[in-house]
Amino acid sequence: MRILTLDEQVKYWIEIAEQDMLVIDSLFEKQHYLWCLYLCHLIIEKALKAHYVKDVNKTPPKIHDLVILGSKTSLTLNEQQLELCSRLNDFQIEARYPDYKRSLQKIVTKEFAEENCRNVKELFEWLKSHLK
């Protein structure tokens, strides 16, 4: 298997995030709000990993905490972006385990998911624009 160049790795992370972006609207429409937000986390994680590759010239670490991942790049996330990343972190692990999943489903309303998905789309576009 051929090892990807750093430019190819950046492109790879963004392309797979864009593929995931196509799925979140479908999940939202089917009222799978928890899984929609789980995928939102993955989208931002992948975009941040693209930045990590670009900035550090290395394959990104196998971490999932968006705040920590963002801090390892040259990006300066504003307060709202950091708050969104922190909130999305809740959906990365907790959505996988039944006990946490039940507790999260109580707060994940249509409005909550809609607002966070909209913010993820904006952050994703911002992250992509800073790769150029």
Steps between C-alpha positions, in 0.01 A plus 500: 500500500637839397548758775312822430690827468411771751295686237314180419432446870351849534281435196402157636382639838290769334350267241383248758362782716308628198357151444383496862349845452267351239363258760416736785198652326360152438549403865335823610201449270453148641512650852821317590626809679752326725669325208486820300699677774737206530575537130533877543780430748673277247475766229673761714754244623596416143528867401722568801714200409544651153626817669730299724658333196538837326646675804713229662595303189419172672221248505250618763491341844229245573309730733139609479480800733428790266626769738833325548528418132431862405763621747762291318446700180580860409127584506361756741150383578273765647296447817188380316700255291671363810164465676361311202803269495463435870128427461566266207752308710203378706367318195826330410510237774177535687288428192658155480401371842137421597497673841648822367294475186176498698602806700605688186179418318315702764681822402529438126185663371434588139584864575824407682612279212398755238696781663809288551490359147475852360798606712698193390437583135624856558807382691579240236490764224719728713750218557511421128553867413804510731667210320570710192 
